[in-house]
Amino acid sequence: MMRESNLRRIVEVSMKRETGRKDIGIMTVRQALELPEVPSLEYSHPELNSRSDGRFLTRDQLEAYARCA
């Protein structure tokens, strides 16, 4: 079961490419998980400023975060 409070958090979604990263947009965790499953999509951590240090979550990691109690 997903936690509603975690689904409302904000993430930045980007696509990893050979030429670098293409920003897709800023959205809630819920909206990010509603996107099609594309392996090259990456998500900033909802509780960290991970964009600045280059750390991103995979879709599986974002789903796990949304389930956290």
N, CA, C and O atoms as a Tripos MOL2 file, in Angstrom:
@<TRIPOS>MOLECULE
protein
  276   275    69     0     0
PROTEIN
NO_CHARGES

@<TRIPOS>ATOM
      1 N           0.8370   -1.1840    0.0000 N.3       1 MET1
      2 CA          0.0000    0.0000    0.0000 C.3       1 MET1
      3 C           0.8850    1.2520    0.0000 C.2       1 MET1
      4 O           1.8640    1.3260    0.7430 O.2       1 MET1
      5 N           0.5420    2.2060   -0.8160 N.am      2 MET2
      6 CA          1.3120    3.4380   -0.9220 C.3       2 MET2
      7 C           0.8940    4.4070    0.1860 C.2       2 MET2
      8 O          -0.2810    4.4830    0.5450 O.2       2 MET2
      9 N           1.8590    5.1400    0.7170 N.am      3 ARG3
     10 CA          1.5650    6.1760    1.7150 C.3       3 ARG3
     11 C           1.1930    7.4590    1.0040 C.2       3 ARG3
     12 O           1.9530    7.9620    0.1770 O.2       3 ARG3
     13 N           0.0370    7.9830    1.3230 N.am      4 GLU4
     14 CA         -0.4550    9.1970    0.6640 C.3       4 GLU4
     15 C           0.5100   10.3680    0.8250 C.2       4 GLU4
     16 O           0.7270   11.1270   -0.1200 O.2       4 GLU4
     17 N           1.0920   10.5200    2.0210 N.am      5 SER5
     18 CA          2.0100   11.6460    2.2400 C.3       5 SER5
     19 C           3.2520   11.5270    1.3560 C.2       5 SER5
     20 O           3.7700   12.5440    0.8950 O.2       5 SER5
     21 N           3.7330   10.3260    1.1140 N.am      6 ASN6
     22 CA          4.8950   10.1430    0.2410 C.3       6 ASN6
     23 C           4.5240   10.3800   -1.2180 C.2       6 ASN6
     24 O           5.3470   10.8730   -1.9890 O.2       6 ASN6
     25 N           3.3110   10.0380   -1.6050 N.am      7 LEU7
     26 CA          2.8790   10.2350   -2.9850 C.3       7 LEU7
     27 C           2.7620   11.7120   -3.3430 C.2       7 LEU7
     28 O           2.7970   12.0660   -4.5220 O.2       7 LEU7
     29 N           2.6220   12.5820   -2.3360 N.am      8 ARG8
     30 CA          2.4840   14.0210   -2.5780 C.3       8 ARG8
     31 C           3.8220   14.7460   -2.6320 C.2       8 ARG8
     32 O           3.8670   15.9240   -2.9840 O.2       8 ARG8
     33 N           4.8850   14.0800   -2.2980 N.am      9 ARG9
     34 CA          6.2180   14.7140   -2.3370 C.3       9 ARG9
     35 C           6.6020   15.0260   -3.7780 C.2       9 ARG9
     36 O           6.0670   14.4390   -4.7190 O.2       9 ARG9
     37 N           7.5350   15.9540   -3.9350 N.am     10 ILE10
     38 CA          7.9500   16.4250   -5.2610 C.3      10 ILE10
     39 C           9.2650   15.7610   -5.6800 C.2      10 ILE10
     40 O          10.1870   15.6130   -4.8770 O.2      10 ILE10
     41 N           9.3270   15.3680   -6.9420 N.am     11 VAL11
     42 CA         10.5590   14.8190   -7.5230 C.3      11 VAL11
     43 C          10.8090   15.4980   -8.8670 C.2      11 VAL11
     44 O           9.8970   16.0400   -9.4920 O.2      11 VAL11
     45 N          12.0450   15.4540   -9.2850 N.am     12 GLU12
     46 CA         12.4040   15.9030  -10.6250 C.3      12 GLU12
     47 C          12.6650   14.6630  -11.4590 C.2      12 GLU12
     48 O          13.4220   13.7830  -11.0480 O.2      12 GLU12
     49 N          12.0510   14.5880  -12.6140 N.am     13 VAL13
     50 CA         12.1940   13.4350  -13.5010 C.3      13 VAL13
     51 C          13.0820   13.8360  -14.6640 C.2      13 VAL13
     52 O          12.9100   14.9010  -15.2580 O.2      13 VAL13
     53 N          14.0310   12.9700  -14.9790 N.am     14 SER14
     54 CA         14.8990   13.2240  -16.1270 C.3      14 SER14
     55 C          15.1360   11.9160  -16.8680 C.2      14 SER14
     56 O          14.8980   10.8270  -16.3460 O.2      14 SER14
     57 N          15.6080   12.0570  -18.0880 N.am     15 MET15
     58 CA         15.9030   10.8920  -18.9220 C.3      15 MET15
     59 C          17.4050   10.8590  -19.1650 C.2      15 MET15
     60 O          17.9980   11.8380  -19.6190 O.2      15 MET15
     61 N          18.0080    9.7170  -18.8560 N.am     16 LYS16
     62 CA         19.4390    9.5440  -19.0810 C.3      16 LYS16
     63 C          19.6550    9.2000  -20.5510 C.2      16 LYS16
     64 O          19.0320    8.2820  -21.0850 O.2      16 LYS16
     65 N          20.5500    9.9520  -21.1970 N.am     17 ARG17
     66 CA         20.8720    9.7380  -22.6080 C.3      17 ARG17
     67 C          22.3800    9.6260  -22.7760 C.2      17 ARG17
     68 O          23.1400    9.9560  -21.8650 O.2      17 ARG17
     69 N          22.8020    9.1680  -23.9250 N.am     18 GLU18
     70 CA         24.2450    9.0830  -24.2130 C.3      18 GLU18
     71 C          24.8950   10.4570  -24.1650 C.2      18 GLU18
     72 O          26.0520   10.5920  -23.7650 O.2      18 GLU18
     73 N          24.1550   11.4640  -24.5710 N.am     19 THR19
     74 CA         24.6930   12.8250  -24.6260 C.3      19 THR19
     75 C          24.4870   13.5990  -23.3250 C.2      19 THR19
     76 O          24.8020   14.7870  -23.2580 O.2      19 THR19
     77 N          23.9660   12.9430  -22.3000 N.am     20 GLY20
     78 CA         23.7260   13.6040  -21.0200 C.3      20 GLY20
     79 C          22.3260   13.3400  -20.5220 C.2      20 GLY20
     80 O          21.7160   12.3230  -20.8510 O.2      20 GLY20
     81 N          21.8320   14.2460  -19.7430 N.am     21 ARG21
     82 CA         20.5240   14.0760  -19.1200 C.3      21 ARG21
     83 C          19.5570   15.1090  -19.6860 C.2      21 ARG21
     84 O          19.9100   16.2790  -19.8380 O.2      21 ARG21
     85 N          18.3390   14.6770  -19.9980 N.am     22 LYS22
     86 CA         17.2940   15.5950  -20.4770 C.3      22 LYS22
     87 C          16.2310   15.7030  -19.3870 C.2      22 LYS22
     88 O          15.6380   14.7000  -18.9870 O.2      22 LYS22
     89 N          15.9960   16.9100  -18.9170 N.am     23 ASP23
     90 CA         14.9780   17.1220  -17.8990 C.3      23 ASP23
     91 C          13.5920   16.9110  -18.4920 C.2      23 ASP23
     92 O          13.2850   17.4060  -19.5760 O.2      23 ASP23
     93 N          12.7620   16.1710  -17.7690 N.am     24 ILE24
     94 CA         11.3800   15.9220  -18.1930 C.3      24 ILE24
     95 C          10.4340   16.8750  -17.4580 C.2      24 ILE24
     96 O           9.5670   17.4980  -18.0700 O.2      24 ILE24
     97 N          10.6120   16.9790  -16.1360 N.am     25 GLY25
     98 CA          9.7610   17.9010  -15.3930 C.3      25 GLY25
     99 C           9.7830   17.6400  -13.9020 C.2      25 GLY25
    100 O          10.3880   16.6820  -13.4210 O.2      25 GLY25
    101 N           9.1080   18.5170  -13.1900 N.am     26 ILE26
    102 CA          8.9540   18.4090  -11.7460 C.3      26 ILE26
    103 C           7.5100   18.0190  -11.4910 C.2      26 ILE26
    104 O           6.5860   18.6240  -12.0330 O.2      26 ILE26
    105 N           7.3240   16.9960  -10.6560 N.am     27 MET27
    106 CA          5.9820   16.4660  -10.4080 C.3      27 MET27
    107 C           5.9360   15.7570   -9.0710 C.2      27 MET27
    108 O           6.9600   15.5960   -8.4060 O.2      27 MET27
    109 N           4.7480   15.3350   -8.6800 N.am     28 THR28
    110 CA          4.6230   14.5620   -7.4480 C.3      28 THR28
    111 C           5.0940   13.1320   -7.7040 C.2      28 THR28
    112 O           5.2020   12.6880   -8.8470 O.2      28 THR28
    113 N           5.3650   12.4370   -6.6260 N.am     29 VAL29
    114 CA          5.7440   11.0170   -6.7410 C.3      29 VAL29
    115 C           4.6200   10.2530   -7.4450 C.2      29 VAL29
    116 O           4.8900    9.4030   -8.2930 O.2      29 VAL29
    117 N           3.3770   10.5450   -7.1040 N.am     30 ARG30
    118 CA          2.2410    9.8720   -7.7490 C.3      30 ARG30
    119 C           2.2730   10.0670   -9.2650 C.2      30 ARG30
    120 O           2.1250    9.1060  -10.0190 O.2      30 ARG30
    121 N           2.4640   11.3040   -9.7060 N.am     31 GLN31
    122 CA          2.5130   11.5830  -11.1430 C.3      31 GLN31
    123 C           3.6930   10.8750  -11.7990 C.2      31 GLN31
    124 O           3.5650   10.3430  -12.9010 O.2      31 GLN31
    125 N           4.8350   10.8680  -11.1260 N.am     32 ALA32
    126 CA          6.0160   10.2010  -11.6780 C.3      32 ALA32
    127 C           5.7640    8.7090  -11.8610 C.2      32 ALA32
    128 O           6.1810    8.1210  -12.8590 O.2      32 ALA32
    129 N           5.0810    8.0980  -10.8950 N.am     33 LEU33
    130 CA          4.8030    6.6620  -10.9950 C.3      33 LEU33
    131 C           3.7080    6.3550  -12.0140 C.2      33 LEU33
    132 O           3.5470    5.2020  -12.4110 O.2      33 LEU33
    133 N           2.9630    7.3550  -12.4380 N.am     34 GLU34
    134 CA          1.9520    7.1690  -13.4820 C.3      34 GLU34
    135 C           2.5530    7.2630  -14.8860 C.2      34 GLU34
    136 O           1.8970    6.9090  -15.8650 O.2      34 GLU34
    137 N           3.7910    7.7370  -14.9860 N.am     35 LEU35
    138 CA          4.4650    7.7890  -16.2900 C.3      35 LEU35
    139 C           4.6960    6.3680  -16.7950 C.2      35 LEU35
    140 O           4.7590    5.4310  -15.9990 O.2      35 LEU35
    141 N           4.8210    6.2000  -18.1040 N.am     36 PRO36
    142 CA          5.1440    4.8660  -18.6350 C.3      36 PRO36
    143 C           6.4660    4.3640  -18.0600 C.2      36 PRO36
    144 O           7.3470    5.1570  -17.7280 O.2      36 PRO36
    145 N           6.5950    3.0620  -17.9470 N.am     37 GLU37
    146 CA          7.8430    2.4820  -17.4460 C.3      37 GLU37
    147 C           8.8900    2.5370  -18.5520 C.2      37 GLU37
    148 O           8.8620    1.7580  -19.5030 O.2      37 GLU37
    149 N           9.8090    3.4800  -18.3970 N.am     38 VAL38
    150 CA         10.8930    3.6750  -19.3560 C.3      38 VAL38
    151 C          12.1980    3.5280  -18.5740 C.2      38 VAL38
    152 O          12.4550    4.3020  -17.6520 O.2      38 VAL38
    153 N          13.0310    2.5370  -18.9370 N.am     39 PRO39
    154 CA         14.2480    2.2780  -18.1610 C.3      39 PRO39
    155 C          15.1860    3.4710  -18.0240 C.2      39 PRO39
    156 O          15.9300    3.5460  -17.0460 O.2      39 PRO39
    157 N          15.1750    4.3970  -18.9630 N.am     40 SER40
    158 CA         16.1110    5.5240  -18.9040 C.3      40 SER40
    159 C          15.6130    6.6820  -18.0370 C.2      40 SER40
    160 O          16.3320    7.6660  -17.8630 O.2      40 SER40
    161 N          14.3900    6.5850  -17.4850 N.am     41 LEU41
    162 CA         13.9090    7.6390  -16.6020 C.3      41 LEU41
    163 C          14.5530    7.5030  -15.2260 C.2      41 LEU41
    164 O          14.7140    6.3990  -14.7050 O.2      41 LEU41
    165 N          14.9150    8.6420  -14.6510 N.am     42 GLU42
    166 CA         15.4830    8.6880  -13.3100 C.3      42 GLU42
    167 C          14.7420    9.7520  -12.5150 C.2      42 GLU42
    168 O          14.1680   10.6850  -13.0760 O.2      42 GLU42
    169 N          14.7670    9.5900  -11.1980 N.am     43 TYR43
    170 CA         13.9740   10.4440  -10.3160 C.3      43 TYR43
    171 C          14.8520   10.9660   -9.1860 C.2      43 TYR43
    172 O          15.6220   10.2090   -8.5940 O.2      43 TYR43
    173 N          14.7380   12.2640   -8.8830 N.am     44 SER44
    174 CA         15.4600   12.7900   -7.7310 C.3      44 SER44
    175 C          14.8070   12.2300   -6.4680 C.2      44 SER44
    176 O          13.6290   11.8740   -6.4810 O.2      44 SER44
    177 N          15.5680   12.1550   -5.3860 N.am     45 HIS45
    178 CA         15.0140   11.6420   -4.1320 C.3      45 HIS45
    179 C          14.0680   12.6930   -3.5630 C.2      45 HIS45
    180 O          14.4300   13.8680   -3.4960 O.2      45 HIS45
    181 N          12.8670   12.2980   -3.1520 N.am     46 PRO46
    182 CA         11.8820   13.2670   -2.6590 C.3      46 PRO46
    183 C          12.3000   14.0090   -1.3920 C.2      46 PRO46
    184 O          11.7610   15.0780   -1.1070 O.2      46 PRO46
    185 N          13.2430   13.4710   -0.6300 N.am     47 GLU47
    186 CA         13.6290   14.1140    0.6300 C.3      47 GLU47
    187 C          15.0390   14.6860    0.6170 C.2      47 GLU47
    188 O          15.4660   15.2990    1.5950 O.2      47 GLU47
    189 N          15.7630   14.4950   -0.4740 N.am     48 LEU48
    190 CA         17.1360   14.9870   -0.5640 C.3      48 LEU48
    191 C          17.2810   15.8760   -1.7820 C.2      48 LEU48
    192 O          16.5020   15.7750   -2.7300 O.2      48 LEU48
    193 N          18.2720   16.7430   -1.7580 N.am     49 ASN49
    194 CA         18.5920   17.5240   -2.9460 C.3      49 ASN49
    195 C          19.5830   16.7040   -3.7730 C.2      49 ASN49
    196 O          20.7280   17.1090   -3.9740 O.2      49 ASN49
    197 N          19.1250   15.5530   -4.2450 N.am     50 SER50
    198 CA         20.0270   14.6320   -4.9310 C.3      50 SER50
    199 C          20.4000   15.1090   -6.3280 C.2      50 SER50
    200 O          21.3890   14.6370   -6.8900 O.2      50 SER50
    201 N          19.6550   16.0090   -6.8870 N.am     51 ARG51
    202 CA         19.9750   16.5310   -8.2240 C.3      51 ARG51
    203 C          21.3700   17.1650   -8.2160 C.2      51 ARG51
    204 O          22.1330   17.0020   -9.1690 O.2      51 ARG51
    205 N          21.6970   17.8790   -7.1540 N.am     52 SER52
    206 CA         22.9730   18.5880   -7.1220 C.3      52 SER52
    207 C          24.1690   17.6590   -6.9590 C.2      52 SER52
    208 O          25.2700   18.0020   -7.3900 O.2      52 SER52
    209 N          23.9820   16.5010   -6.3530 N.am     53 ASP53
    210 CA         25.1240   15.5960   -6.1790 C.3      53 ASP53
    211 C          25.0850   14.4110   -7.1390 C.2      53 ASP53
    212 O          25.8870   13.4850   -7.0170 O.2      53 ASP53
    213 N          24.1550   14.4380   -8.0920 N.am     54 GLY54
    214 CA         24.1520   13.4270   -9.1430 C.3      54 GLY54
    215 C          23.5250   12.0950   -8.7770 C.2      54 GLY54
    216 O          23.6150   11.1480   -9.5580 O.2      54 GLY54
    217 N          22.8900   11.9920   -7.6100 N.am     55 ARG55
    218 CA         22.2470   10.7300   -7.2300 C.3      55 ARG55
    219 C          20.7770   10.7450   -7.6370 C.2      55 ARG55
    220 O          20.0510   11.6990   -7.3590 O.2      55 ARG55
    221 N          20.3600    9.6900   -8.2890 N.am     56 PHE56
    222 CA         18.9780    9.5680   -8.7320 C.3      56 PHE56
    223 C          18.4410    8.2040   -8.3340 C.2      56 PHE56
    224 O          19.2090    7.2720   -8.0970 O.2      56 PHE56
    225 N          17.1190    8.0880   -8.2600 N.am     57 LEU57
    226 CA         16.4610    6.8280   -7.9570 C.3      57 LEU57
    227 C          15.9590    6.1780   -9.2340 C.2      57 LEU57
    228 O          15.6320    6.8560  -10.2080 O.2      57 LEU57
    229 N          15.9050    4.8520   -9.2140 N.am     58 THR58
    230 CA         15.2400    4.1160  -10.2870 C.3      58 THR58
    231 C          13.7480    4.0910   -9.9810 C.2      58 THR58
    232 O          13.3340    4.4900   -8.8930 O.2      58 THR58
    233 N          12.9510    3.6350  -10.9110 N.am     59 ARG59
    234 CA         11.5050    3.5220  -10.6800 C.3      59 ARG59
    235 C          11.2190    2.5760   -9.5140 C.2      59 ARG59
    236 O          10.3660    2.8710   -8.6780 O.2      59 ARG59
    237 N          11.9200    1.4480   -9.4490 N.am     60 ASP60
    238 CA         11.7250    0.4980   -8.3540 C.3      60 ASP60
    239 C          12.0320    1.1490   -7.0040 C.2      60 ASP60
    240 O          11.3070    0.9290   -6.0330 O.2      60 ASP60
    241 N          13.0880    1.9400   -6.9350 N.am     61 GLN61
    242 CA         13.4290    2.6300   -5.7010 C.3      61 GLN61
    243 C          12.3810    3.6710   -5.3340 C.2      61 GLN61
    244 O          12.0570    3.8440   -4.1590 O.2      61 GLN61
    245 N          11.8500    4.3650   -6.3400 N.am     62 LEU62
    246 CA         10.8050    5.3530   -6.0770 C.3      62 LEU62
    247 C           9.5290    4.6730   -5.5740 C.2      62 LEU62
    248 O           8.8740    5.1780   -4.6610 O.2      62 LEU62
    249 N           9.1780    3.5350   -6.1650 N.am     63 GLU63
    250 CA          8.0180    2.7770   -5.6860 C.3      63 GLU63
    251 C           8.2170    2.3150   -4.2510 C.2      63 GLU63
    252 O           7.2890    2.3720   -3.4440 O.2      63 GLU63
    253 N           9.4170    1.8610   -3.9300 N.am     64 ALA64
    254 CA          9.7180    1.4300   -2.5600 C.3      64 ALA64
    255 C           9.5820    2.6120   -1.6020 C.2      64 ALA64
    256 O           9.0430    2.4570   -0.5060 O.2      64 ALA64
    257 N          10.0580    3.7760   -1.9970 N.am     65 TYR65
    258 CA          9.9280    4.9790   -1.1790 C.3      65 TYR65
    259 C           8.4420    5.2860   -0.9310 C.2      65 TYR65
    260 O           8.0560    5.6100    0.1920 O.2      65 TYR65
    261 N           7.6210    5.1860   -1.9660 N.am     66 ALA66
    262 CA          6.1990    5.5090   -1.8460 C.3      66 ALA66
    263 C           5.5040    4.5680   -0.8640 C.2      66 ALA66
    264 O           4.4960    4.9400   -0.2630 O.2      66 ALA66
    265 N           6.0260    3.3680   -0.6970 N.am     67 ARG67
    266 CA          5.4320    2.3890    0.2250 C.3      67 ARG67
    267 C           5.9260    2.5220    1.6510 C.2      67 ARG67
    268 O           5.3160    1.9620    2.5620 O.2      67 ARG67
    269 N           7.0230    3.2540    1.8760 N.am     68 CYS68
    270 CA          7.6290    3.3570    3.1990 C.3      68 CYS68
    271 C           6.6330    3.8460    4.2300 C.2      68 CYS68
    272 O           5.8150    4.7310    3.9800 O.2      68 CYS68
    273 N           6.7350    3.2430    5.3830 N.am     69 ALA69
    274 CA          5.8540    3.6440    6.4930 C.3      69 ALA69
    275 C           6.5440    4.6570    7.3720 C.2      69 ALA69
    276 O           5.9660    5.1150    8.3580 O.2      69 ALA69
@<TRIPOS>BOND
     1     1     2 1
     2     2     3 1
     3     3     4 2
     4     3     5 am
     5     5     6 1
     6     6     7 1
     7     7     8 2
     8     7     9 am
     9     9    10 1
    10    10    11 1
    11    11    12 2
    12    11    13 am
    13    13    14 1
    14    14    15 1
    15    15    16 2
    16    15    17 am
    17    17    18 1
    18    18    19 1
    19    19    20 2
    20    19    21 am
    21    21    22 1
    22    22    23 1
    23    23    24 2
    24    23    25 am
    25    25    26 1
    26    26    27 1
    27    27    28 2
    28    27    29 am
    29    29    30 1
    30    30    31 1
    31    31    32 2
    32    31    33 am
    33    33    34 1
    34    34    35 1
    35    35    36 2
    36    35    37 am
    37    37    38 1
    38    38    39 1
    39    39    40 2
    40    39    41 am
    41    41    42 1
    42    42    43 1
    43    43    44 2
    44    43    45 am
    45    45    46 1
    46    46    47 1
    47    47    48 2
    48    47    49 am
    49    49    50 1
    50    50    51 1
    51    51    52 2
    52    51    53 am
    53    53    54 1
    54    54    55 1
    55    55    56 2
    56    55    57 am
    57    57    58 1
    58    58    59 1
    59    59    60 2
    60    59    61 am
    61    61    62 1
    62    62    63 1
    63    63    64 2
    64    63    65 am
    65    65    66 1
    66    66    67 1
    67    67    68 2
    68    67    69 am
    69    69    70 1
    70    70    71 1
    71    71    72 2
    72    71    73 am
    73    73    74 1
    74    74    75 1
    75    75    76 2
    76    75    77 am
    77    77    78 1
    78    78    79 1
    79    79    80 2
    80    79    81 am
    81    81    82 1
    82    82    83 1
    83    83    84 2
    84    83    85 am
    85    85    86 1
    86    86    87 1
    87    87    88 2
    88    87    89 am
    89    89    90 1
    90    90    91 1
    91    91    92 2
    92    91    93 am
    93    93    94 1
    94    94    95 1
    95    95    96 2
    96    95    97 am
    97    97    98 1
    98    98    99 1
    99    99   100 2
   100    99   101 am
   101   101   102 1
   102   102   103 1
   103   103   104 2
   104   103   105 am
   105   105   106 1
   106   106   107 1
   107   107   108 2
   108   107   109 am
   109   109   110 1
   110   110   111 1
   111   111   112 2
   112   111   113 am
   113   113   114 1
   114   114   115 1
   115   115   116 2
   116   115   117 am
   117   117   118 1
   118   118   119 1
   119   119   120 2
   120   119   121 am
   121   121   122 1
   122   122   123 1
   123   123   124 2
   124   123   125 am
   125   125   126 1
   126   126   127 1
   127   127   128 2
   128   127   129 am
   129   129   130 1
   130   130   131 1
   131   131   132 2
   132   131   133 am
   133   133   134 1
   134   134   135 1
   135   135   136 2
   136   135   137 am
   137   137   138 1
   138   138   139 1
   139   139   140 2
   140   139   141 am
   141   141   142 1
   142   142   143 1
   143   143   144 2
   144   143   145 am
   145   145   146 1
   146   146   147 1
   147   147   148 2
   148   147   149 am
   149   149   150 1
   150   150   151 1
   151   151   152 2
   152   151   153 am
   153   153   154 1
   154   154   155 1
   155   155   156 2
   156   155   157 am
   157   157   158 1
   158   158   159 1
   159   159   160 2
   160   159   161 am
   161   161   162 1
   162   162   163 1
   163   163   164 2
   164   163   165 am
   165   165   166 1
   166   166   167 1
   167   167   168 2
   168   167   169 am
   169   169   170 1
   170   170   171 1
   171   171   172 2
   172   171   173 am
   173   173   174 1
   174   174   175 1
   175   175   176 2
   176   175   177 am
   177   177   178 1
   178   178   179 1
   179   179   180 2
   180   179   181 am
   181   181   182 1
   182   182   183 1
   183   183   184 2
   184   183   185 am
   185   185   186 1
   186   186   187 1
   187   187   188 2
   188   187   189 am
   189   189   190 1
   190   190   191 1
   191   191   192 2
   192   191   193 am
   193   193   194 1
   194   194   195 1
   195   195   196 2
   196   195   197 am
   197   197   198 1
   198   198   199 1
   199   199   200 2
   200   199   201 am
   201   201   202 1
   202   202   203 1
   203   203   204 2
   204   203   205 am
   205   205   206 1
   206   206   207 1
   207   207   208 2
   208   207   209 am
   209   209   210 1
   210   210   211 1
   211   211   212 2
   212   211   213 am
   213   213   214 1
   214   214   215 1
   215   215   216 2
   216   215   217 am
   217   217   218 1
   218   218   219 1
   219   219   220 2
   220   219   221 am
   221   221   222 1
   222   222   223 1
   223   223   224 2
   224   223   225 am
   225   225   226 1
   226   226   227 1
   227   227   228 2
   228   227   229 am
   229   229   230 1
   230   230   231 1
   231   231   232 2
   232   231   233 am
   233   233   234 1
   234   234   235 1
   235   235   236 2
   236   235   237 am
   237   237   238 1
   238   238   239 1
   239   239   240 2
   240   239   241 am
   241   241   242 1
   242   242   243 1
   243   243   244 2
   244   243   245 am
   245   245   246 1
   246   246   247 1
   247   247   248 2
   248   247   249 am
   249   249   250 1
   250   250   251 1
   251   251   252 2
   252   251   253 am
   253   253   254 1
   254   254   255 1
   255   255   256 2
   256   255   257 am
   257   257   258 1
   258   258   259 1
   259   259   260 2
   260   259   261 am
   261   261   262 1
   262   262   263 1
   263   263   264 2
   264   263   265 am
   265   265   266 1
   266   266   267 1
   267   267   268 2
   268   267   269 am
   269   269   270 1
   270   270   271 1
   271   271   272 2
   272   271   273 am
   273   273   274 1
   274   274   275 1
   275   275   276 2
@<TRIPOS>SUBSTRUCTURE
     1 MET1         2 RESIDUE 1 A MET
     2 MET2         6 RESIDUE 1 A MET
     3 ARG3        10 RESIDUE 1 A ARG
     4 GLU4        14 RESIDUE 1 A GLU
     5 SER5        18 RESIDUE 1 A SER
     6 ASN6        22 RESIDUE 1 A ASN
     7 LEU7        26 RESIDUE 1 A LEU
     8 ARG8        30 RESIDUE 1 A ARG
     9 ARG9        34 RESIDUE 1 A ARG
    10 ILE10       38 RESIDUE 1 A ILE
    11 VAL11       42 RESIDUE 1 A VAL
    12 GLU12       46 RESIDUE 1 A GLU
    13 VAL13       50 RESIDUE 1 A VAL
    14 SER14       54 RESIDUE 1 A SER
    15 MET15       58 RESIDUE 1 A MET
    16 LYS16       62 RESIDUE 1 A LYS
    17 ARG17       66 RESIDUE 1 A ARG
    18 GLU18       70 RESIDUE 1 A GLU
    19 THR19       74 RESIDUE 1 A THR
    20 GLY20       78 RESIDUE 1 A GLY
    21 ARG21       82 RESIDUE 1 A ARG
    22 LYS22       86 RESIDUE 1 A LYS
    23 ASP23       90 RESIDUE 1 A ASP
    24 ILE24       94 RESIDUE 1 A ILE
    25 GLY25       98 RESIDUE 1 A GLY
    26 ILE26      102 RESIDUE 1 A ILE
    27 MET27      106 RESIDUE 1 A MET
    28 THR28      110 RESIDUE 1 A THR
    29 VAL29      114 RESIDUE 1 A VAL
    30 ARG30      118 RESIDUE 1 A ARG
    31 GLN31      122 RESIDUE 1 A GLN
    32 ALA32      126 RESIDUE 1 A ALA
    33 LEU33      130 RESIDUE 1 A LEU
    34 GLU34      134 RESIDUE 1 A GLU
    35 LEU35      138 RESIDUE 1 A LEU
    36 PRO36      142 RESIDUE 1 A PRO
    37 GLU37      146 RESIDUE 1 A GLU
    38 VAL38      150 RESIDUE 1 A VAL
    39 PRO39      154 RESIDUE 1 A PRO
    40 SER40      158 RESIDUE 1 A SER
    41 LEU41      162 RESIDUE 1 A LEU
    42 GLU42      166 RESIDUE 1 A GLU
    43 TYR43      170 RESIDUE 1 A TYR
    44 SER44      174 RESIDUE 1 A SER
    45 HIS45      178 RESIDUE 1 A HIS
    46 PRO46      182 RESIDUE 1 A PRO
    47 GLU47      186 RESIDUE 1 A GLU
    48 LEU48      190 RESIDUE 1 A LEU
    49 ASN49      194 RESIDUE 1 A ASN
    50 SER50      198 RESIDUE 1 A SER
    51 ARG51      202 RESIDUE 1 A ARG
    52 SER52      206 RESIDUE 1 A SER
    53 ASP53      210 RESIDUE 1 A ASP
    54 GLY54      214 RESIDUE 1 A GLY
    55 ARG55      218 RESIDUE 1 A ARG
    56 PHE56      222 RESIDUE 1 A PHE
    57 LEU57      226 RESIDUE 1 A LEU
    58 THR58      230 RESIDUE 1 A THR
    59 ARG59      234 RESIDUE 1 A ARG
    60 ASP60      238 RESIDUE 1 A ASP
    61 GLN61      242 RESIDUE 1 A GLN
    62 LEU62      246 RESIDUE 1 A LEU
    63 GLU63      250 RESIDUE 1 A GLU
    64 ALA64      254 RESIDUE 1 A ALA
    65 TYR65      258 RESIDUE 1 A TYR
    66 ALA66      262 RESIDUE 1 A ALA
    67 ARG67      266 RESIDUE 1 A ARG
    68 CYS68      270 RESIDUE 1 A CYS
    69 ALA69      274 RESIDUE 1 A ALA
